[in-house]
Amino acid sequence: MTKLQVRAFLYQLGCFAILFISARFLVERYTNLTGIWIPATAFVVGTLLSPKFKAMKTNDGEKLFMKWIFTKDVKEIG
């Protein structure tokens, strides 16, 4: 794995973790779900809302890109 692929993985993991923990807290606090349904619901919410990062080779070298559900286009990072 290249440096940018590792960076993309860490960004994606960090964003998912933040959204998962936030969603788990909110689901646990404001819904009547119990047991395995709390982390399952938080997992689905975190997966759907977290941005996707990918390192791709271009003519200018390897670059890091991000796609998110709330934006229409793919953005170059860094």
N, C-alpha and C positions, 0 to 999 in steps of 0.2 A: 504494500500500500504506500502511496505517495503521501507527502506531507499534507497536501490539500484534501486528499481523501480522508485522512485522519481528522482533519479540522472539520470537514463536512459531517462526519460521523459524530463528533463531539458536540457540534452545534445542534444537530438533530436530536441527539440524546438529551442535551440540556433543555431545549425547548419543550420536548415531550415531558420531561420530568417536572418542569415548572407547571405545565398545564395539567398533568396528571394529579399532582399534589393539590393544586388549587381546586380542581374539579372534585377530587375525593372529599376535601373539606366541605365544599359547598353542598355536595350530594348528601353527605352524612348529616350536615346541620339542618338543611332545609327540606329534605324529603323524608318519607317514611320507609325507605328501603332499608333492609337489614341483610346481614350475612355477606355472601359472595356477590350480591347485586351492587353493593357500593363500589368495590374496586372494578367490577366489570363495566359499570356505567362510566366511571372515571377513565378507564382505558379507552373506551369508544370515543368519548369526548376528546381526550388527549390526542388520539390518533387522527381524528377528523380535523381538529383545529391547529395542529402543529405544522409549521412550515417544513417543506422538503428541501434539503440541501444536496447538491451534487457537484462533484469535481469533474470537469470535462476537458478534453484536449481540443484546443482550437488552433488556428493558424498562428496566433500570437503566443502560444504556449498553453499551459494548463491554467484554467480559471475556475473559480467557485461561483455557482449559480444558486438562486433560491426561488422557489415557487410557493405561493401561499394561496389559500382559498379566498382571501379577501382582496387579492390583487389580480389583475387580468393578465399581466405579462410576467415573463421570467426576468428577474433582476440579477445583475452581476454584483457580487460581493467583493469588496476590496479591490 
